[in-house]
């Protein structure tokens, strides 16, 4: 590990940049082997990384990069294209370099034998070469000196933590600016009151008779207040200018191009496609679009999950694509661009699209919606069901895919960024995931509304329109209250106070105030869906500073942030995504028939089949900790006896057991009409693809290998299946 902290951080940033450029250049060379410009660029990056490693004493990185530099240098001199197998060895060498860099930066052992890597590269070079030549020497260093009279440092590296702190301070400055404006308004009111009192008091006559000393005091006070007001006004104008310039400058410094994120995915796409015997081209558009560095950081997981889903489930195999009349190579397009109010990121593929029938069946099976609700849904609304928590159309669950958590990661990450996601699909042709994000995360343009005597803020990017609604305009639609917009579109409506579960306002008897004949309604658009909120009043539209929440309040339903208004009042910033879910849930609850409370209170029961007493005890604890009633069996025959005696909600079984193994047990359960739909999860040490295939053929719903066993995965999978 590099001991000097500053050098360590510098090397971390520089090596990441060179490694990213190297991989991007090599990926382009695979498609255009004769592109001399890309070859020379890759050569220079290897050379620069070697020099940086030498400076900080990371000899392993230096030696491997020196070898890569020699190999690329030879290709440059001889103008020889690089073979695909040769490129694979370079990629593996770069993976070793990454591990060595991590070791130098974090101290985590790399587990890399540099000599082995160099020997393998030497063998790969012999296979690449057409003639036996000694490796060419590295090109001479450029020793030309920069004249001292033009020497300057154009850029400096700044820790992002320091920028975060500065952004917090500018936010506080914005709050102070608002408070100063409020104090100025109060000073104006006091001054007007004094002037009014001065005009009403008796004044002295021309001979000095009836002299009123109080009037003279008020005159002096008015003069002082006027001077103070003018000074505050001037200072406030200057403060506003400085605060705006400082906020804009720091915001610009924090902007990072999407290329810093998008460049991570070409290698991932290449490797994943190769593993799955598919041909996939990744097209990147708008990589120079800039966004706040936190947005770039937080978007990695959502984009990675969407690309992974596209390769796993969207893009067909070359044979399937040929039969469908498509090119053998599938295409994934990754796009970023700015609109007036948002940053938009798209992940699109030309694969098979979403299977609506499969989505409907899964939604009904998991009781996400009722049959009546499903019949009333549009195609877009059905497609967007895939974003529900734990939703998965996969009938088989393994340790690496099909657990239904990928798209849940997308929605949760985007909501944390105050963004939204929607999907557009054409069966058999394409699938596009559209993600909308705010331009900044520190401030927000909001609509202030009143409900039950308090103020609440709604982000303006979700506000579609506002209107006055009379009781006669409200009509029932599928068991819910609805109104019609100007374009005749019907949208569901709910009272904001009911969504937030605010206490009822006390009614005053014999209140002389007349009843209001209409009520303000704010129509919100979340993706392709709209709904209306009844509020008591529309107050104002403001730019507010978002205050970070305490860990205790990290996730509050229907609330995303908080802010402090100019009056000093703490105001909740509402979460439209959450409110839409609450509206659906409340309406769905109203539409459902009454349920048997005794049935709801019954614990879900699990039959645990495991011959090892240690494993059985541990798994029993995990399941009981998850709230399940657990009955144990020592093998398949014992499990069948217990299944004959009572009903279970699920079976969790090992495979390798005496008497009757887990596969035979699963197959027997599937042949029994009574237990045909009973969820079966296999938890086993057998982890090969062939073992998983046998589990699927036997009829298991999920397959969790013990080498990668995680109790969270078991409970999540079980919860989804039951």
MINUKOL-613811 format. One record per residue: residue in one letter; x, y, z of N, C-alpha, C in turn. Coordinates in pm, whole numbers, plus 50000, padded with zeros to 5 digits. Example, Ala and Ser with C-alpha at 12.3 -4.5 7.8 and 13.67 -1.06 7.14 Angstrom:
# MINUKOL-613811
A513194943150780512304955050780513204967050780
S512854977550708513674989450714512905000350787
END
This chain:
# MINUKOL-613811
X500844988050000500005000050000500885012550000
X500515022249918501275034849911501085042350043
X502175045850109502085051750243501645066350239
X502155073950143501815088150134500345089550090
X499505095450176498065096250149497755104150023
X498435115450005498175123849888498545116549759
X499745110249758500165102749640499225090949614
X498755084849722497845073549708496555077749638
X495985089049680494745093949618494965098249474
X496115104549448496425108749310496575096649218
X497305086549267497505074449186496175067149162
X495315067149261494005060649247493215067149133
X493165080449132492415087549029493045085948891
X494385087248886495075086648756495015072748696
X495225062448779495205048748727493815044948677
X492785049448748491415046448704491145052548567
X491635064748546491445071448417492165063848304
X493435060048327494205053048223493645039148194
X493225031948298492665018548278491355019248200
X490545029248233489285030948160489545034148013
X490505043047987490825046647848491415034647773
X492255026847843492845015047780491785005047737
X490845002047828489794992547794488924997647681
X488575010447686487735016147580488455015347445
X489765018347444490535017847319490645003647265
X490854993947353490974979947310489644974747256
X488524978947319487214974847269486964980247129
X487394992647106487244998246970488144990846871
X489354986946917490284979746829489744966046789
X488944959846877488354946946841487424948346721
X486744959746715485814961946603486534967346480
X487594975346503488364981146392489854978446415
X490304966046387491704962246418492744970746348
X492384976946236493364984746159493404999446199
X492655003146302492605017146343493885020746418
X494815026846347496135029946404496035040446514
X495085049646500494935060346600494575054546737
X493605045046741493215038846867494355030646926
X495135024246839496265016146884497315024946951
X497585036446889498585045646946498095051647077
X496775054547086496205060047209496325049947323
X496005037247294496125026747396497575025147440
X498495026047343499925025147373500345036247469
X499875048447444500245059847529499685058347670
X498445053147681497845051347814498615040847894
X499045030047827499845019847896501175025847942
X501775034047857503045040447890502875050048009
X501795058048008501565067648117501295060648249
X500515049648243500215042248365501475035848421
X502345031048332503625025348375504455035848448
X504515047948392505295058648453504745062748589
X503405063448601502785067148729503075056548835
X503005043748796503275032848890504725033048936
X505645036248844507065036848879507305047848982
X506625059148966506825070649055506425067449200
X505375059049218504915056149354505385042549402
X506225035749322506835023149364505935011049357
X504915011349269504044999649252504634991349137
X505614982949170506424976249067505634966248985
X504654959549048503854949748974503114956148859
X502474967348886501754974748781502744979648675
X503884984448722504884989548628505344978648531
X505624966548582506134955748497505094951048395
X503854949148443502814944348352502504954948245
X502424967548287502144978348190503304979848091
X504524977648138505674978248048505554967447940
X505084955447981504914944447885503794947747786
X502674953247838501564957047749502034967847652
X502814977247704503344988047621504214982347509
X505084972747542505934966447440505104959547332
X504084952147377503244944647283502484954047189
X501924964747247501194974347164502164982247076
X503344985347132504344992647053504784984746932
X504924971646950505314962946837504234963146729
X502964962646773501864963046677501824976346603
X502164987246674502195000446609503285000946503
X504494995946537505634996446444505384987846320
X504824975746344504654966346234503304967746164
X502454976946217501094978946163500354965546155
X500524957246258499914943946260498624944246342
X497494939546286496244939046364496364929046478
X495654931746587495704923146705494604912546697
X494984899846717494014888946711493114889146834
X491894883246821490914883246930491454876147054
X492154864447034492684856947148493774865047220
X494554872147141495614880647195495014891647282
X493874897347234493184907847309492664902347443
X492184889747441491704883747565492784883547672
X494044880347630495144879947726495464893847779
X495344903847694495594917647741494524921647843
X493264917847815492184920847910492474914348045
X492934901748042493234894848167494394901548240
X495364906348162496484913648224495984926548290
X495024933348224494464945648282493684942548409
X492984930948413492294927048536493284925448650
X494454919748620495494918348722496004932048766
X496154941148671496594954748704495594961448798
X494304959648770493274965548856493404960449000
X493644947449015493794941749149495024947349220
X496114948949143497334954449202497164969149240
X496414976549158496124990549191495294991249319
X494274982449330493444982149450494294979049574
X495264969849557496164966449668496984978549709
X497474986149609498304997849638497505008949705
X496195009449675495365020349726494705016749859
X494275004049873493515000149993494284991150088
X495354984650037496074975150120495484961250114
X494374959650041493744946450026494614937649938
X495014925449986495904916849905495324913849768
X496154915149665495684913249527495634898649488
X496524890449544496564876449506497014874349363
X497874883149314498344882549175499834878949174
X500194868549097501594865049077502064871948949
X502834882648965503244890748850504054882548750
X504914873448799505734865148710504854856548620
X503804850548678502894842348598502224850548489
X501784862548526501114871348429502064874648314
X503314877848348504294881348244504604869448154
X504704857448211504984845448131503834842448035
X502594843748086501424841348000501384851347886
X501694863947916501694874347813502784871647709
X503924866547755505014863447661504564852447566
X503854842247619503344831447534502314836547436
X501444845447483500424851247395501064859347283
X502164866347316502844874547216503474865847107
X504014854047146504604844947047503534840046949
X502344837147004501254832546917500784843546823
X500864856146872500434867546790501454870646682
X502754869046713503804873246620503894863946500
X504244869546388504454861546267505924857746254
X506794865746314508234862746314508754864746455
X509854857646487510454858746620511364871046624
X510964880746701511774892946717511884896246864
X512934902946899513044907847037512054919247056
X511454920147176510524931247200511214944647181
X510564953647109511184966747088511254974547218
X512234982847225512384991247345511275001647347
X510945006047468509935016447481510425029247414
X509535037047357509935049447293510585058747395
X511535066547352512235075347447511295085647507
X511565088847633510765099047700510995112647637
X509955120847638510085134447587510745142847697
X511985146547676512725153747781512685168847764
X511905173447667511845188047646511225194647768
X511805205647809511355212647930510395223947893
X509395225447979508475236747960509145249448011
X509195260047932509835272447978509195277648107
X510055282348198509535287048326508595298948310
X508825306948205508005319048195506555315948155
X506265303548105504885300148073504375288948165
X505155285848268504745274948358503495278948436
X502495270248437501305272648517500615259248542
X499825258848648499025247048680497595250148638
X497105243048536495775245848482494665239148562
X494945227748621493905220548695494455215648828
X493555214248924493915208249053492855197849088
X493245187949166492305177749210491725181749346
X490405180649357489715184349481488895172349527
X488975169049657488165158149709486695161849697
X485875152249649484455155149631483775157949765
X484325152549876483755155150008483795170150039
X484885176749995484995191150019483965198949938
X483705194149815482675200649733481305198649796
X481065186749853479795184149920479585193850036
X480665196250111480575205550223480285219750174
X480955223550065480715236850009479275238349962
X478725227649902477335228149857476395229949975
X476705223350087475885224850208475925239250256
X477125245250253477265259150298476505268750205
X476555266250075475825275049982474325273650003
X473905261350041472485259450074472075267850193
X472945267750295472675276050414472675290850377
X473555294650284473615308550240472305312550171
X471755303250095470475305950028469365308050130
X469395300050239468405301750346468565315450412
X469825319350438470085332550498469625343750406
X469815341850276469375351850179467855353850188
X467125342850200465665343550212465255350450342
X465965346950450465655353150580465945368150579
X467035372050512467375386350503466285393950427
X465785387750320464705394050243463455395750331
X463215385850417462055386750507462265397950610
X463485399250664463785410050760463625423650693
X464035424550568463885437050493462415440850480
X461575430750454460125433450442459565438150576
X460055432250686459595436450819460045450850850
X461265454250808461755467950827460885477950752
X460455473950632459565482550552458245484850627
X457715474350689456445475650763456595485050882
X457735483550957457975492251074458095506751029
X458795508750918458995522350867457665528650827
X456805520850763455485525950723454655529650846
X454755521350952454015524151076454485537051140
X455805539151142456375551451202455945563651122
X455975562650992455585574050908454105577350927
X453315566950944451885568950967451655575851101
X452405571451206452285577651339452745592151336
X453775594951255454295608651244453265617851181
X452575613051080451565621251012450375624351102
X450085615151196448915617151283449225625951403
X450515627251444450855634951565450805649951535
X450425658551640450365673251618451755679051593
X451855687851493453145693751456453255707951512
X454465713151521454695726751571454235736951468
X453745748651515453345759051420454575767151381
X454345777151300455465784951247456195792851353
X455505796551464456155804251570456825795351674
X456795782451650457425773151746456525769551861
X455235774651854454305771251961453805756851944
X453275751352051452785737452051453855727752000
X455055730552036456155721451993455955707652057
X455995697251971455775683452018457095675752010
X457755673652126459045666652122458935652352070
X457745645852091457575632052043457675631351892
X457135641551825457185641851678458615642551629
X459425650551699460825651651659461565638251677
X461225631051785461845617851807461465608151696
X460175608951659459705599851553460395603251421
X460565616451395461255620651271462665614951266
X463385616151380464755610851386464775595651365
X463795589051431463705574451419463425570351274
X462515577651208462185574551068463415576250980
X464195586751004465405589050923466405577650941
X466595573351066467525562351092467045549351028
X465735546851043465165534650985465285534650832
X465095546350772465205547450626466625544250581
X467615549850654469015547050620469335532250640
X468785526450750469035512250776468395503650667
X467175507050628466495499450523467285499750393
X467765511650356468535513050231469815504750236
X470475504650356471715496850371471435481950360
X470325477550426469955463250420469615459350276
X468895468350208468505465450068469755463849979
X470715472749999471945472149920472735459349952
X472855456150083473575444050123472865431450074
X471525431850078470765420150034470955417749884
X471005428449807471225427049661472595420949634
X473595425849710474945420649694475025405949738
X474365402749849474335389049899473685379749798
X472605384349738471895376149639472795373149519
X473535383249475474445381449360475565371549394
X476185373349513477305364649553476815350349573
X475665348949642475125335549669474815328149539
X474215335349443473865329049315475125325049237
X476125334149236477365331149163478105319449227
X478165319349362478855308549433478145295249411
X476815295249422476045283049404476225277649261
X476125286549162476295282349023477695277248994
X478715283949053480095279749030480385266049087
X479955263649211480185250549274479395239749202
X478185243249160477355233549086478055229248958
X478675239048888479395235948764480605227048790
X481315229848902482495221848935482105207248959
X480915205149017480455191549048479945183948927
X479795190748815479275184048695480315174448637
X479865162548606480735152148550480065146748425
X480815144448316480185138848195479775124348217
X478705120148150478235106348162479245096348109
X480225101048032481265091947982481995085048098
X482115092148213482785086248331482045073748379
X480725073248354479915061648391479745051948274
X479415057348158479125048848042480325040348000
X481545045548021482735038047980482965025248062
X482205023748171482325011548252481624999648186
X480685002248094479794991648048480234984047923
X481014989747829481394981847710482054968647744
X483004968747839483664956247876482664946447939
X481784951548024480784943048089479874936547986
X479434944347886478564939047781479294928347702
X480544930947668481344921247592481434907947666
X481794908647796482004896447874480694888847896
X479624896147929478344889547955477794882947829
X477904889947716477414884447590478184871647555
X479494871947578480314860247547479924848447635
X479664850947763479264840347856477954833847814
X477044841847758475714836847723475574833147576
X476724832447506476754828547365475844837547281
X475894850447309475124860147232476064870447171
X475584877047066476354887847004475614900847034
X476264909847106475614922247148476544934047121
X476024944047050476754956547028476174967247120
X477054974647186476614985547274476864998847204
X475805006547186475915019947125475735030347235
X476665039647245476585050147348476355063647281
X475325070647326474955083647269474875093847383
X475435105547361475325116347460476215114747581
X477375108247564478255106147679478875119147730
X478795129947648479325142747694478295150747775
X477065145447787476055151747873476545151648017
X476365162948086476895164048222475785163748327
X476135158548444475205158048557475995158948686
X475305161748795475945162348927476635149048956
X477795149749018478605137649039477865127249121
X476965131449212476215121549290475235113949201
X474635120949105473725114349011474485103848931
X475685107548883476515098148806476835085848891
X477185087949018477535076849107476345067649131
X475185073749162474025065849201473355058949082
X473665063048960473035057148842473745044448796
X474895041148857475635029348812474815016548826
X474255014248946473505001948969472255000748882
X471405011348873470235010048786470585006748641
X471575013748585471935011148445472514997048431
X473344992948527473934979648521472844968848522
X471824970548608470744960748615469934960348484
X469684971948427468904972348304469674966048187
X470974968848178471784962748071471854947648092
X472024943648217472094929348247470794922348210
X469644928748242468344923048205468194922148053
X468694932347983468604932347837469364920447778
X470574917947830471384906947777470794893547819
X470364892547947469834879947998468494876247934
X467564885947933466174882647897465674889447769
X466304900547730465794907947614466384903347482
X467694904147472468374900547347468314885347325
X467884881247205467784867047175469144861547132
X469234848147124470444841847072470534844546922
X471734843546861471864845946717470914837446634
X470694824946676469794816046600468354821146607
X467914825146729466554830346744466354843246665
X467374851746663467264864346590467174861946439
X467934852346390467864849246247466484844046208
X465914835446293464564830246265463524841446266
X463754851646350462824862946357463094873546251
X464094870946164464414880546058465204892546107
X465944890846217466754901746272468224899046245
X469074909346254470524906946245470984898046360
X472054890346337472564881446441472954889146568
X473524900846548473984908946663472844917446717
X472564915746846471594924446911472234937846944
X471394947846967471924961246995471324966647124
X472174971947210471744979447328472214993747310
X471305003147326471655017347310471525024347445
X472595030747486472665038047613472755052847580
X471745060747622471645074647581471455083847702
X472075095647696471845105947798471675119447729
X470705127247774470525140747718469805149547820
X469885162547799469255172447887467985177847824
X466965180247907465795188047866465825200847950
X464795209047938464765221748014464715219248165
X464065208248206463875206148351464475193048401
X464945184548311465405171248354466675166748284
X467295156648343468305148648273467625135348242
X467735130848119467065118448077468125108148037
X467975096048090468855084848054467975073648000
X468355068247883467595057447822468465045047806
X467875033447836468505020547805467545013047714
X467935011147589467035005047490467704992947426
X466904982847394467444971347320466464967247210
X466954959947111466104955447001465784940647016
X465534936347141465254922347171463794918747161
X463364909547248462014904047237460954912347306
X461334922547382460354930947450459764924147572
X458784930847636458144925347755457004915947716
X456824905347795455744895847774454564899947862
X453554906347802452434911647880451644900547949
X451454889347881450694878247942451404873148067
X452734872048059453504867348174453414877348289
X453454890348256453364900848359452004900248427
X450934898348349449584897748406449444885848501
X449914874248457449804862148540450564863948672
X451774869548662452574871548783451924881648877
X451364892448820450714902848901449514897148977
X448744888448910447594882348976448034872249081
X449044864249048449524853949140450064860249268
X450774871549253451384878049369450444888249433
X449204889249379448174898349432448644912949432
X449424916349329449834930349313448614938649276
X447754933049191446494939449152445414928749147
X444164933149147443044923949133442714922148986
X441904912048954441504909648815440754921748760
X439904927648844439124939248800440034951048768
X441044953348853442004964248828442804961548702
X443194949048683444014945348567443254947648437
X441974944548437441154946448316441074961148277
X441104969848379440964984248351442294990948315
X443404983548326444724989548302445054990548154
X445775001248120446285002747984447544994347969
X448044993147845449264985447821450444991347898
X450545004747902451665011147973451615008248121
X450405008648179450275005948322450664991448355
X450314982248266450684968148287452194966548277
X452804973148178454254972348162454974977548286
X454454988348344455114994348460454954986248589
X454164975348585454064966548700455394959648730
X456274958748630457564952048652458424959348754
X458074971848788458854979448885458384977149028
X457314969149046456834966349182457894958549259
X457924960449391458954954149476458914938949461
X460064933049428460194918549419459534912349299
X459014920549206458294915049091459264907748999
X458924895448961459734887848867458844878048793
X458974877748661458204868248581458944855048567
X460154854148623460934841848614460324831148704
X460144819248649459584808348727460654801348809
X461894804148779462994797148846463974807148903
X464354805349027465214814849097466554808449127
X467654815249095468984810349127469684820549214
X470954817949243471704827249329472114839849257
X472064839949121472554851649050471504859048971
X470364852948940469364859948860467964854848891
X466974862648845465604858248862465034860349000
X465734867849087465224869749222464284881749230
X464034888449117463074899249115463534911849183
X464844913649201465304925549274465924935849181
X466194932049055466894941248966466154954248944
X464874953248901464114965348871463694972648997
X463634965649109463374972249236464554981349272
X465774976949240466964985349260466844998049176
X466344996549053466195008048963465255018349024
X464065013949067463095023449121463555029749251
X464145021649341464575027149471465705037349453
X466675034349365467775043749342467275056649279
X466345055549184465835067449117465005075949211
X464205069549296463415077249391464315084449490
X465435078249528466395084949617466985097249550
X467005097149417467515108549340466395117949294
X465175115849347463995123749310463665122149161
X463935110349109463655107748968462545097648950
X462285093848825461245084148794461685075648676
X461025064348658461365055348547460075049848487
X460075048048357458975041548290459525033048176
X458705023748128459155014548025458195014947906
X458745013947786457965013147663458455000947586
X457514992047552457924979547489457074976447367
X457724970847266457044965447148457374950647142
X456404941747170456684927347173457384922547047
X458494915647070459264910046959460164919846888
X460144932546931460904942646857461864950746943
X461384955847057462254964747135461724966747276
X462584972247360462204976047496463054988147535
X462404998747583463105011147620462745014747764
X463775016447847463585021347984464015036047987
X463075044648026463285059048025463375064048169
X464525069648205464735074448342464895089648341
X464075096548421464135111248431464695115048566
X465665124248565466355128448687466355143648699
X466395148948821466485163548837467885168448801
X467985181148765469275186848729470175188248851
X469575191448966470345192949090469645185949204
X470405181849305469835174749420469835183249546
X470395195249538470495203649659469355213649670
X468795217749557467655226849559466555221149470
X465355226249488464235221349408463225232549389
X462615232849273461495241949247460235234849292
X459495240649387458355233749444457095242349440
X455955235549445454665242049462454255240149607
X454055251249678453645250349819452125249649827
X451625239749900450185238049918449885236950066
X448625239350103448215238550243447265226850261
X447425219750374446515208850410446435208150561
X445215209550614444975209050758445885218550836
X446065230850786446785241050860448295240550848
X448835231550764450295230850747450645232150600
X451905236150575452385237550437453145225050395
X452965221250268453675209850210454175213950072
X455325208250033455955211849905455865199949809
X455475202949684455405192649580456405196549471
X457365187749435458345191149330457635194849199
X458045206049141457365211249023457485202148901
X458565193948894458705185448775457615174948766
X456885172548880455795162848877454435169648859
X454385183048867453095190148859452695191648713
X451545185848678451035186748541450185199148523
X449235201248615448365213048610447675214548745
X446985225748763446145227548882444815233348836
X443745229848905442415234348863441475234748982
X440345241448962439295241749064438285230849031
X437915223249132436985212149112435775214049203
X434595213649146433365214249224432905200049254
X432095198149359431635184549392430935177749274
X430285185549189429565179649075430485173948968
X431785178148970432745173148871433375159748910
X433125155249033433715142749080432755131249052
X433265120548995432415109048962433155096148997
X432425085249021433075072449054433625065648929
X434815059848940435425052348829436105040048887
X435535028348858436095015648906436265015749058
X435255021149126435275021049271436095032149334
X436635041549253437445052449305436875065749258
X437215076549331436805089949288437695094449173
X437085101149074437845105548957437285118748906
X438115125748828437675137948760438135137048615
X437545145148529437935145548388438735158248362
X439885156748295440705168248257440155174548129
X440785185448086440295192647968440295183847842
X441265174647832441325165947714440445153547730
X439505154047828438535143247855439165130847918
X440465131747953441115120548021440655120048166
X440275108148213439845106448352441055102848438
X441165109348554442245106148648441655104248787
X442245094948862441815092949001442225104849087
X441445107649191441755118749282441655113849426
X442415120449513442375117349656442705130049732
X442325130449858442615141949943444015140450001
X444845150949989446215150350042446215147150190
X445265152750264445205150050409444965135250437
X444185128650352443935114250371445175106050337
X445885110050230447095102850191448145103650301
X448285115550362449275117450469448755113350606
X447465109050611446835104650736446925115550843
X446585127850803446625139150896445405138550986
X445525143351111444365143351202443255152351148
X442015148151175440865155851128440845169551196
X440485179751117440365193251173439125194051261
X439235201451371438075202851461437025211551395
X435755206951401434655214551341434105224451443
X433855236451399433325246951487431835248251461
X431025246251567429575247251551429165261751527
X428085263251450427555276451416428605285351350
X429455279051268430485286651198429815295151091
X429955308551098429265317351002429865316750861
X431075310950848431725310850716430945302050619
X430695306750499429965298650400430835287150350
X430195276150311430935264650258431535268250121
X432765263950097433425266749969432825257749861
X432455263749749431775256349642432755248549554
X434045250949570435045243649489436285241249574
X437125232449524438335228949598439515228449502
X440705233949545441875233149456442325218649439
X442705215249317443205201749287444495202949206
X445545196149251446825195949179446945182449110
X447105182748977447245170248901448735167448884
X449165155548931450565151548923450755140848816
X451895141448747452255131348646453485123848694
X453325110848715454445102148753454635092348638
X455665094548558455835086448437454665088848344
X453995078348303452855079548212451525080248287
X451555079348421450325079548500450095093148564
X448795096648578448415109348641447405106748751
X447435115248853446425114748958446305128549019
X445155131349082444885144649137444915144749289
X445365155849346445405157749491444555169849529
X443565167649615442795178849668443575184949784
X443725198149784444425205349891443535216549941
X443895222350055443095233350110443375246450037
X444625248249992444975260749925446275259149847
X446425266849738447695267749664448385280349713
X449575279149773450215290349841451205298049753
X452175290949695453255298149625454095288049547
X454895293249455455905285149386457255290749424
X458155282349477459435287149531460585277949494
X461795283549498463025275649493463445273249637
X463545260649678463875257749818465145249449825
X465805250249940467015242449965466605229750038
X466995218149985466645205350045467605202250159
X467065199450276467885196450393468055181350404
X469295176550431469525162050447468775156750568
X468195144550552467425138450661468345130950756
X467925130150881468625122050980468455107350945
X469405098750988469325084350959468015078351008
X467495083451122466245078051178465085080151080
X465125091251006464035094650914464435092150769
X465325082550746465865080550611464755076650513
X463775068750559462705064550469461365066950535
X460705077950500459385081250552458405080650436
X457345072750450456395070950341455785084250299
X455725086450168455135098250104455955111050119
X457105110250186457965122150204459365119050152
X459925128050072461275125750019462325134350087
X461965146750125462935155950184462225165550278
X463005175050330462445185850411463155198750374
X462495209850399463095222850373462635232650480
X463315243950489462915254450582462445266450500
X461205270550523460635281850450461155295050509
X460895305850437461375319050481460815322650619
X459625317250650459005320250780459675312750894
X460595303450860461235295050961460515281850982
X459365280150913458585267750926459285256250854
X459345244650920459875232550856458785226750768
X459115224050645458115219750546458565206550483
X457685196750479457985183850417457855185050265
X458855179450193458795178650047458235164850014
X457115164349944456395151749923457015143449811
X456745130449817457275120849721456125115949632
X455985121249509454865117449421454825102649388
X455995096149374456015081749347455325074149460
X455665077549583455045071149699453555074049705
X453185086649680451775090449690450915082949589
X451465080549468450725072749368450475058649420
X451515052549482451335039149538450295039149650
X450325049849733449365050749843447945052049789
X447775060049684446445061549622445955048049571
X446845040749502446465027449452446085018049567
X446915018349673446705009249785445395012349856
X445145025249882443915029049950442695025149869
X442775027749737441645024449650441455009449641
X442575002149627442484987649617441904981649746
X442254987549861441724982849988440224984949995
X439794996749943438354999649943437584989849855
X438244985249746437574976649648437554962049691
X438464957949780438544943949818437414940249914
X436914927949904435894923450000436504921850138
X435664922250244436204920450380436904907050394
X438024906950466438794894650483438604889150623
X438864876550636438784869950765440034873350847
X439854880650956441004885051036441794873251090
X441094862651128441794850851182442734845051079
X442264845150951443114839750845444344848550825
X444154862050835445274871250816446314869750926
X445844866651048446754865851161447534852751165
X447114842551086447794829651087449224831051035
X450164824951105451544825051060451694816250937
X452494820650841452794812250725453694800850770
X453394788650721454134776850767455074771650659
X456244767050701457264761950609457694748050656
X457774738650561458324725450590459794725550550
X460684724150649462134724450626462654710150623
X463234705950508463714692250489465234692550478
X465934687150578467404687850582467914676750674
X468874668550625469364657450705470454661650805
X471194672550777472244677250868471614685150983
X471834680451107471214687151222471724701351240
X473014703651210473584717151224472934726751125
X472894722350999472294730850896470804732850923
X470124722050964468684722750991468384732751102
X469194732351208468984741551321469194756051278
X470264758551200470564772151156469464777551065
X469024769250968467984773750875466654775750948
X466374767151047465134768651126465134782051199
X466284785751256466384798751325466134810351229
X466734809251108466574820051009465094821550972
X464424810350946463024810750903462114815651017
X462364810951138461554815651252461794830451278
X463044834851259463344849151272462624857351167
X462324851351052461564858250946460074857750968
X459614851751081458184851951114457414839651069
X458104829051028457434817050979457314806451090
X456234798451080456124786451162456894775451088
X457824768551155458704758951088458484744951144
X458254735451052458194721251086459344714551013
X460114705851079461304699951016461074685350979
X461804681150877461814667150833463254663450799
X463634650550818465034646650803465354641550662
X464334638050583464564634150443463254635150366
X463274630750239462104632150154460914624050202
X461154611850248460054603350294459384609350417
X460184614250511459644620750631458824633050591
X459304640450490458594652450443457234648850383
X457164638050305455884633950245454884629950353
X455354623450459454454620050570453854632650631
X454684642650653454194655050715453284662850621
X453564662250490452694668850392451314662450388
X451254649550416449974642550415449134646150538
X449784650650644449084653450769448504667550776
X449134677450707448674691450719449104699650598
X448624711950593448944721050483450164729650518
X451034731850419452184740850435452134751350325
X452704763150354452754773850254453954772750162
X454994765450204456184763750120457034752350176
X457914747050089458874736750129460274741850099
X461174741050197462594744250178463364731350200
X464064726650096464664713350105466104712950055
X466894704050119468214700550069468024690649954
X469084687649877468984677649771469604664449816
X470854664849861471574652549898471114647950036
X470184637850037469664632450163469464617350147
X469584609650255469354595150247467864592150231
X467564580350181466174576150167465534581650042
X465164594150043464614601149925465254614949919
X465904617949807466584630949797465604642049761
X466134654449756465284666149732464674666549594
X465394661549494464854661449357463664652049347
X463794640049406462684630449404461494635849483
X461784642549595460714648549676459964659149595
X460714667749527460094678449447459214672549337
X459744662649266458974656349158457694649949211
X457774643649330456584637449391455554647949429
X456034659149485455114670149522454374675249399
X455094676549286454484681949165453434672449104
X453574659249132452604649749079451314649449161
X451374654949281450204655249370449354667549337
X448114665649295447244676849256447074686949370
X447004681849492446794690749607447984700249627
X449204695449596450414703449620451074708449491
X450334707849381450934711349251451504725549249
X450844734949318451284749049318452114752549442
X452414742449525453164745149649454584749749615
X455024761749660456384766449631457444757449694
X458464753749614459564745349662460884752549636
X461674754349741462994760649729464054750149764
X465004748149673466104738849698467334746549745
X467824743149864469044749249919470084738149929
X471144738849848472034727349834473474731449805
X474384722049829475804724549797476084722649649
X475144716349575475344713949431475114727049357
X476154732249291476064745849237476314746749087
X476464735349019476754736048875475494739248795
X475684743748670474544746648583473704734148559
X474354722448550473634709848529472744706648648
X473254709148770472454706848891471234715948893
X471454728648855470324738148853469284733948751
X469744728848635468814724248532467974712548583
X468614703248655467884691848710466854696548813
X467214706648893466264712148990465054718248922
X465294725448813464214731748736463304721048676
X463904710548619463124699848557462294692348660
X462814691248782462054684348887460844692348931
X460864705548908459714713948942459954723949052
X461224726349089461514736149195461254750349146
X460844758949239460614773049206461874781449225
X462774776749311463984784449339465124774949373
X466344779649345467524771249366468614780049425
X469004777649550469994786049618471194777449658
X472334778649590473514770749627474064775049763
X474444765349847474964768549980476284776049977
X477174773849877478434781549878478224796549877
X477114801149817476844815649815475604818849898
X475304810049997474074811450075474064824650153
X472934831250146472734843850218471324843350274
X471184845050407469864843850467468884854150411
X469394865650370468524875950312467904870850182
X468744863850100468254858449974467164848150001
X467384839450099466404829150133465074835450172
X465114845350264463874851550312463184859650203
X463974866750120463374874450010462704865149909
X463394854149875462854844749778461594838149833
X461634833849957460484827550020459304837250027
X459594849750067458534859850076457864862349942
X458674862149835458114864549702457244852849656
X457664840749690456954828849641455664826149719
X455634829749848454424826849925453464838749930
END
